[in-house]
Each structure stands twice: as C-alpha cells, then as structure tokens.
Amino acid sequence: MALALRTERTEARLLPEQKKRIERAAHLKGLSLSDFMVQHADEAARKTIQEHTGWVLGDRDRDVFVRALLNPPKPSTRMKEAARRYKRHAATGNTRAESGA
C-alpha cells in the first residue's frame, strides 16, 4: 500500500497486554505497529466481507442449484400474475408493486 495514498486516520484503545502482544508480532514480521495493524485489520475486513457476501455450497446443494438454473420449473399462475403486475408497474415507472396477498 503506497504511503502517499494513506489519508485516513483511525484510533483504537487497547489493553496493555494487547498492545505488547501486537507490538511483539509486528516486530517479528519486521513491520511498524501501524503497518501491522493496518495490514491485519484490512485482511480481517476483506475476509469478513467475503464471508457475509459470498455463497459456499456443498456438492449436493451446488448440484441442486445448478439443476434448477438449467431446468427451471414452469411458472405457476401466481408467478405469472406477479410478473404481469411487475411489468405493469415498471412500464409506469412505479417500482413499488402493490402486494397481491
């Protein structure tokens, strides 16, 4: 990460033992405390975002999902009516379709 691009700042309160442990880990990696914290916080942020925005399917679930995509069921009467309502509202610019329930 280029130093010239770092314009944002944050602050964290640590317990003394947390700070010592993080400083030790940073030293072992040859990084400054700041660089160590930024690097690891960014890695944790990326991982957290991926875990909350991605899907991981097992073999069985993946197969069922792919089969449904490749061979979708015929639309039911209710589905056809919902599509008609959506098209009618989309044509008028109204994106909030009224509930058919």
C-alpha positions, 0 to 999 in steps of 0.5 A, a space after each residue: 500500500 503506497 504511503 502517499 495514498 494513506 489519508 485516513 486516520 483511525 484510533 483504537 484503545 487497547 489493553 496493555 497486554 494487547 498492545 505488547 502482544 501486537 507490538 511483539 508480532 509486528 516486530 517479528 514480521 519486521 513491520 511498524 505497529 501501524 503497518 501491522 495493524 493496518 495490514 491485519 485489520 484490512 485482511 480481517 475486513 476483506 475476509 469478513 466481507 467475503 464471508 457475509 457476501 459470498 455463497 459456499 455450497 456443498 456438492 449436493 446443494 451446488 448440484 441442486 442449484 445448478 439443476 434448477 438454473 438449467 431446468 427451471 420449473 414452469 411458472 405457476 399462475 401466481 408467478 405469472 400474475 406477479 410478473 404481469 403486475 411487475 411489468 405493469 408497474 415498471 412500464 409506469 415507472 412505479 417500482 413499488 408493486 402493490 402486494 397481491 396477498 
